Each structure stands twice: as C-alpha cells, then as structure tokens.
C-alpha cells in the first residue's frame, strides 16, 4: 500500500513538473514572438532577461540559505573561467539567435528547426565520449534531417536568414547542454542544483551577449531615442518575459533533476506537436502536405531516439538489480550518462 502511494505521489509530481514546463516553455515562445514583432531589439531583450535571471537566482539562493542554514556552492575565479565560460558563451548565443530569428520566421518553422538540437547533442556526445558510434544514431540523424528538409521544402513562409539563425542556435544549444551535463554531473563542483547553475552561468551569458547588444542595438537606440524603449511599456513587457524565462529554465532543470532526460525527451515530443498545432490553428502558420510528412518523419526520428534511450535504461536497471542481489551475469552492460535531448 505504501509502495502504491509513493508511486502515485511520484506520478503526480512528474505530471505537475511536465505541465509547468509546457506552460512556461510554450508561453515564452509565443510571448517573445508577439513582443519582438513590434520591438526589434532581440539582443537587448535577452540581455535584460539574463540580468533578471541572475538577480532572481541570487534572491532564491539567499532565501535557501536562510531556510536551510547551509551555504550554497560558490566557484572561485579560476573554476569559473575554466568550467563556465564556454557554457555561458554557447548559452547566450543560443538564446540570442533564437530570439533574433523570430523577426524572420514563423513559430512552426522555428519549432521544427530547433528540434535539430538533438543531432548536435548526439554529435557532441560522441566527441566527448558520452555516446558510442552506432547505426541507430545514424538512422536517427537521417530521419530528423530529412524530416526537417521536407518540412521546409517550398514553404511559403520560409526565410533563409531566420532558418540559418535557428540552425546556429541549435548547434550552440547542443554544445551548451552537453557541457552543462558534464558539469552538473560532477558532484565536486556543487552545481547539481538548478538555481546554483543558473546563478553561476548568467554572468558569462551577459558578458558574451553584451558586444552583440551594444553593436547591433544599443548604438542605434541611442542615436534615435529612448522613447521607443519606454513609451510603449516595453520595459514592463521585458520584465514579464524575464520572469517567464526564469521560470521556464527552472522548470526545465527541475524536470531533469526529479525525473530523467528520458522524461524530458518524451515531454518534448508532445510539446513540439502542441506548439505546432497552436501555431497552425491560431497563428495561421501555413503548412503543406509535404511539410506535414516532414513533421511526421522528424518526430519519428526523435521518438526512435527516445525508444533507444528507454531500452538502454531498462537494460541498465536490470543489470543493477541483478548485481545488487548477487546473481550471476551473462554480460556487463556499460552505459554512458544520459543526455538532455531538448
């Protein structure tokens, strides 16, 4: 009876985290698309988001110290440079280019193109030794790539500039999440808590994006007038976006912390389908039959990857179970750490 209750409570917690992830992730996608359509300063907006995320994570850390009485992890300058600089650079440009692309492409094309992040995650995983080269991974990459090609084929709302920006963002996202996983899995670093990770990486993100913000947006804004920034209540809208960005990133990390990357992968598939449905139904994004086939092929590739990971995890749990009870094993199964797929 106690076991059933524990499983029931765990299920409720997992479902709640997935719903939070859906609300904030889908919410900020449509919110940013709407806001940046009239306020053409994506780098400035993202920089403000990062500053607010840093301040909010600092406040949450302070509250946690007051409640628990334990000090939070703080990295020294040397560790900061070695471990977080590259992650911060990749994260900043991933988010910055993603937001910049909203000026040129539809949400449906953005969602599909950003799904290629899984290809780059797999590529970096092989480079860093987190994944082995296998035929199944090649099939996954081919399915996702060909699906994306069909989805963008003869699209009436296709923009090469926006498409390129999202593709670069996906590449940087793959690097970002691979390095972040390597860092968060190291217990000696003390950054397994999402708030601590956000607190330490935001300054590097701000530093990395600042030159782009200054050159492309701050100078033109100064030369014109700050009235564009304040008279349209843009500052308030940026604050709202900052809270959404903080809550989205926090819910994402919490979902990984309390469940697994597999759960996030499965949730990500349904999130993409739901996002595309909203974009087509309410934002009037146009999509042809071949685009729909491309969507199905791409999602098949992502689903296949999720199935492969689930199979590996099941074998790993079987191995651990047998080893715990001291039963003889036919062979050992060596598993690499799981990756965040979205």
GICORLIN-V778071 format. One line per field, one symbol per residue. ss: DSSP state (H for helix, E for strand, C for the rest). burial: I if it has 24 or more other C-alpha atoms within 12 Angstrom, else O. A space follows every 50 residues. Layout:
BEGIN
ss: ???
burial: ???
END
This chain:
BEGIN
ss: CHHHHHHHHHHHHHHHHHHHHHHHHHHHHHHHHHHHHHCCCHHHHHHHHH HHHHHHHHHHHHHHHHHHCCCCCCCCHHHHHHHHHHHHHHHHHHHHHHHH HCCCCCHHHHHHHHCCHHHHHHHHHHHCCCCCCCHHHHHHHHHHHHHHHH HHCCCCCCCHHHHHHHHHHHHHHHHHHHHHHHHHCCHHHCCCCHHHHHHH HHHHHHHHHHHHHHHHHHHHHHHHCCHHHHCCCHHHHHHHHHHHHHHHHH HHHHHHHHCCHHHHHHHHHHHHHHHHHHHHHCCCCCCCHHHHHHHHHHHH HHHHHHHHHHHHHHHHHHHHHHHHCCCCCCCCCCCCCCCCCC
burial: OOOOOOOOOOOOOIOOIIIIIIIIIIIIIIIIIOIIOOIIIIIIIIIIII IIIIOIIIOIIOOOOOOOOOOIIOOOOOOIOOIIIIIIIIIIIIIIIIII IIIIIIIIIIIIIIIIIIIIIIIIIOOOOOIOOOOOIOIIIIIIIIIIII IIIOIOIIOOOIIIIIIIIIIIIIIIIIIIIIIIIOOOIOIIIIIIIIII IIIIIIIIIIOIIOOOIIOOOOOOOOOOIOOOOIOOIIIIIIIIIIIIII IIIIIIIIIIIIIIIIIIIOIIIIIIOOIOOOOOIIIOOOIIOIIIIIII IIIIIIOOIOOOIOOOOOOOOOOOOOOOOOOOOOOOIIIIII
END
